[in-house]
Amino acid sequence: MNSKRETGRGSRTLFSGLKYLCILCTVVSVAALVAVVFYILKNGIGKLSWQLLFGEYTGSAVSIFPAFIGTLRLIVIAVLIAVPVGIFSAVYLVEYMNNKGKLVKVIRIAAETLAGIPSIVYGLFGYLIFVRTFQWGYSLLGGGITLAIMILPVIIRSTEESLLAVPDGFREGSLALGAGKVRTIFRIVLPSAASGIVTAVILAVGRIISESAVLILTLGMVVNLIPSSVLSPGTSLALDIYYFASHGYPDEAAATSVVLLLMVILLNLLATGLGKLIKRRQGE
Amino acid sequence: MKSIYGFVHVREKLMRGLFLACALFSVVALATITVFLLANGLPFIAEIGLGEFFGTRWAPLSDTPAYGILSMLVASLYVTALSVLIGVGIGLLTAICLYKFCPRWLVSPIRQMVNLLSGIPSVIFGLFGMTVIVPFIRDYISPSGVGYGILSSALVLGIMILPTIVSVSLDAMQAVPGSYFEGALALGSTREQATFRVMLPAAKSGILAGVVLAVGRAIGETMAVIMVVGNSPEMPVSLFQSVRTLTANIALGATEMKGDPERALIATGVVLFVFTLLLNTSFSLLKRDKTEKDDRKSRRKGKNSTPVAPAKPGSAKEAQS
């Protein structure tokens, strides 16, 4: 394979050069990512205020309190739908179908396709079905359900992996003791897979709070009102950032970004930490 | 006695049905999404004709409305291509560096940081682009004095997809057996030659899958792009010119338009949807190719089962000296 060229001194210098290019690129990418975080923190921390975080939204002073409420409700709605459906799908795929067969293939392809659909297309779909067809108008419920469909593939995938990691001996032991399949699943298999599932759910929550393209078409971006019910329009933290940035509130956008960034980082740390904690407690 | 068994039996049946229903939920959801988009978008495309739909003029609200999305399609492709070039170029080289050339103690912290940063919301990247990258390009780089446009978007998206590329490529390379590397060293190549000529090609399919993933993310990204691309629906002729992508077109118009303009937006969504379907298909083909290869590899390994010492960081150095 190109032996003559490869043994030459030129090739060696070329690849040594590439090595330094690699090191340079590492410095560049680490620097770029650190710059984003550092810039957001540096610009936003000073702008945080009680009024912005928990104050009332008035004409002269903006607040992200309605967004807190909206984000919280969205998380509850999406998690309530996506987590049971996702876990049960994975249970069916792994425990009943043994991950084989035509139906499993169809479901897997559907989930993978769902995972690849851009969020704006989800938003368009949510708009078409909830705002238009169901006539709900912009609503937290419509946004939440759309988000639930969006995070579903992630939850199915990670639950499947956690279920596959449970040793077959656990299942056989439980069945041998006379427990039925359903009891085995709920008392033995799911608890053993808990650490992976909890991590996946928390990461999914991270995706919900980061999402904005879906919500711009389903939630209405009503930044000044605290939503009164799940069918009222609302806003989320990520949407607020877009709203502030595009409507002449750069300071507020920066401050809200700090809040969102810290929440995402905390959720990530929580996901790994909690997963480890559950594992350790099970080990005892 | 019989009644208890009967109860258990019914419960088992019921729960199985429930699990199946949940499993079918994703299929139903996908079918509903597809039907809704196609039913609302395709008739419109048929109505105005393909030529008009892929025309260059987008003026849905004017007296002589035109619904050509070509300029936005081209802008989307430019932004995607350039951002993937930036993101994959830097990301892949970073992954190679973390894999072989970086001091060991640095690898794990960098990796954890990259993982953490892959979760940064896209709207924050958009804000960063809007307040840092756009003014910088406007003041120092752009010949036309416009900061918005393809270059800004590509830079923002490039940074955004970096973490994904780094972790996927690193995973792909770490999956290559260490004996390949040692074999290459034994044949007289340097560490660099072994890395670039042996390890990199061996990890090719995994890296490619990561690239496809990145393309999907870049073409589907909305919020980060909408804040830095300028959003004028014009044919891109320069990197420093306000243009609009397909995603931005949907996000900007959908909540305000009714009637034909709205159907035009849904048709835009259909184009985007078809794009991602194609990408998904190629992604799963790549993955299948990879798993087949892996299977073959492991089978071969199992047959010969020659005990190979696991590759340790120190052993490569010894082999070289």
Contacts between the chains, C-beta under 8 A, distances in Angstrom:
chain1	res1	chain2	res2	distance
A	6	B	189	7.3
A	6	B	193	6.9
A	6	B	197	7.2
A	7	B	188	7.6
A	11	B	193	6.7
A	12	B	190	5.6
A	12	B	192	7.3
A	12	B	193	6.8
A	15	B	190	6.6
A	15	B	192	3.6
A	15	B	193	5.1
A	15	B	195	7.7
A	15	B	196	5.4
A	15	B	197	7.9
A	16	B	190	7.6
A	16	B	192	5.5
A	18	B	192	6.6
A	18	B	196	6.1
A	19	B	97	7.9
A	19	B	101	5.4
A	19	B	192	5.0
A	21	B	93	6.1
A	22	B	93	4.5
A	22	B	94	7.2
A	22	B	96	5.0
A	22	B	97	3.9
A	22	B	101	5.8
A	23	B	97	5.4
A	23	B	101	6.1
A	23	B	102	7.6
A	24	B	93	8.0
A	25	B	89	7.6
A	25	B	90	4.7
A	25	B	93	3.8
A	25	B	94	5.0
A	25	B	97	6.7
A	26	B	93	7.4
A	26	B	94	4.5
A	26	B	97	4.3
A	26	B	98	6.7
A	26	B	102	6.6
A	26	B	110	7.5
A	28	B	90	5.9
A	28	B	94	8.0
A	29	B	90	5.2
A	29	B	91	6.6
A	29	B	94	4.7
A	29	B	114	8.0
A	29	B	162	5.2
A	29	B	166	6.9
A	30	B	94	7.9
A	30	B	110	6.3
A	30	B	113	7.4
A	32	B	159	5.0
A	32	B	162	7.0
A	33	B	113	7.2
A	33	B	114	7.1
A	33	B	117	4.7
A	33	B	159	6.9
A	33	B	162	6.7
A	33	B	163	7.1
A	34	B	113	8.0
A	35	B	132	8.0
A	36	B	117	7.7
A	36	B	120	6.9
A	36	B	124	7.3
A	36	B	125	6.8
A	36	B	128	5.0
A	36	B	159	6.6
A	37	B	117	7.0
A	37	B	120	7.5
A	39	B	128	6.1
A	39	B	131	7.9
A	39	B	132	6.2
A	40	B	124	6.1
A	40	B	127	7.3
A	40	B	128	6.6
A	43	B	131	7.5
A	84	B	22	7.2
A	85	B	22	4.7
A	85	B	25	5.1
A	86	B	22	7.8
A	88	B	18	6.5
A	88	B	19	4.9
A	88	B	22	3.6
A	88	B	23	7.1
A	89	B	19	7.5
A	89	B	22	4.8
A	89	B	23	4.2
A	89	B	25	6.6
A	89	B	26	6.6
A	91	B	19	5.3
A	92	B	16	7.9
A	92	B	19	3.8
A	92	B	20	5.6
A	92	B	22	6.7
A	92	B	23	4.0
A	93	B	23	6.2
A	95	B	19	7.8
A	96	B	16	6.5
A	96	B	19	6.4
A	96	B	20	7.7
A	103	B	23	8.0
A	106	B	27	6.3
A	107	B	23	5.4
A	107	B	24	7.1
A	107	B	26	6.3
A	107	B	27	5.9
A	109	B	284	7.5
A	110	B	26	4.7
A	110	B	27	4.4
A	110	B	29	7.7
A	110	B	30	4.5
A	111	B	26	4.8
A	112	B	280	6.4
A	112	B	283	8.0
A	112	B	284	6.3
A	113	B	30	5.7
A	113	B	277	6.8
A	113	B	280	5.4
A	114	B	26	5.8
A	114	B	29	6.5
A	114	B	30	5.5
A	114	B	33	7.9
A	116	B	216	5.5
A	116	B	276	5.2
A	116	B	277	7.8
A	116	B	279	6.5
A	116	B	280	4.2
A	116	B	283	7.2
A	117	B	33	7.1
A	117	B	220	7.6
A	117	B	273	6.9
A	117	B	276	5.8
A	118	B	216	7.6
A	118	B	219	7.2
A	118	B	220	2.5
A	118	B	221	7.4
A	118	B	222	7.2
A	118	B	247	6.5
A	118	B	272	6.0
A	118	B	276	6.0
A	119	B	220	6.8
A	119	B	222	6.7
A	120	B	220	6.7
A	120	B	222	4.3
A	120	B	247	4.7
A	120	B	250	5.2
A	120	B	251	5.8
A	120	B	269	7.5
A	120	B	272	7.2
A	121	B	33	7.6
A	121	B	37	7.3
A	121	B	220	7.4
A	121	B	250	7.9
A	121	B	269	5.3
A	121	B	272	5.7
A	121	B	273	5.4
A	121	B	276	7.4
A	122	B	33	7.7
A	123	B	250	7.6
A	123	B	251	7.4
A	123	B	254	7.7
A	124	B	37	7.1
A	124	B	250	5.9
A	124	B	254	6.4
A	124	B	265	7.4
A	124	B	266	6.5
A	124	B	269	4.4
A	125	B	32	7.8
A	125	B	33	4.9
A	125	B	36	5.8
A	125	B	37	6.6
A	127	B	254	5.9
A	127	B	255	7.6
A	128	B	36	5.3
A	128	B	37	7.7
A	128	B	40	6.3
A	128	B	266	7.0
A	129	B	32	7.4
A	129	B	36	6.1
A	149	B	29	4.9
A	149	B	33	7.8
A	152	B	25	7.3
A	152	B	26	5.9
A	152	B	29	7.2
A	153	B	26	6.8
A	156	B	26	6.9
A	180	B	8	5.4
A	180	B	11	7.4
A	180	B	12	5.6
A	181	B	12	5.9
A	181	B	16	8.0
A	182	B	11	6.1
A	182	B	12	5.5
A	182	B	15	4.5
A	182	B	16	7.9
A	203	B	119	7.8
A	206	B	119	5.4
A	207	B	119	8.0
A	209	B	121	7.4
A	210	B	119	6.9
A	210	B	120	7.6
A	210	B	121	3.4
A	210	B	122	7.0
A	210	B	123	7.6
A	211	B	121	7.6
A	212	B	121	7.1
A	212	B	122	7.2
A	212	B	123	4.8
A	212	B	222	7.9
A	212	B	223	4.7
A	213	B	122	7.8
A	213	B	221	8.0
A	213	B	222	3.9
A	213	B	223	5.4
A	213	B	247	7.3
A	213	B	251	6.3
A	216	B	222	7.9
A	216	B	223	7.7
A	216	B	251	5.5
A	216	B	255	7.4
A	217	B	250	7.7
A	217	B	251	7.0
A	217	B	254	5.3
A	217	B	255	6.3
A	220	B	255	7.7
A	238	B	121	5.3
A	238	B	123	4.8
A	238	B	223	7.6
A	239	B	123	7.9
A	241	B	121	7.9
A	241	B	123	4.9
A	241	B	124	6.9
A	241	B	127	6.0
A	242	B	123	5.4
A	242	B	126	7.2
A	242	B	223	6.1
A	242	B	226	7.9
A	242	B	227	7.2
A	245	B	126	7.4
A	245	B	127	5.4
A	245	B	130	6.0
A	245	B	227	6.4
A	246	B	227	7.2
A	250	B	131	6.7
A	253	B	127	5.7
A	254	B	127	7.2
A	254	B	131	7.7
A	257	B	123	7.9
A	257	B	124	5.0
A	257	B	127	5.7
A	260	B	121	5.8
A	260	B	123	7.9
A	260	B	124	6.6
A	261	B	120	6.7
A	261	B	121	7.7
A	261	B	124	6.1
A	264	B	119	5.1
A	264	B	120	6.6
A	264	B	121	6.4
A	265	B	116	6.3
A	265	B	119	7.6
A	267	B	119	7.8
A	268	B	115	7.8
A	268	B	116	5.5
A	268	B	119	5.5
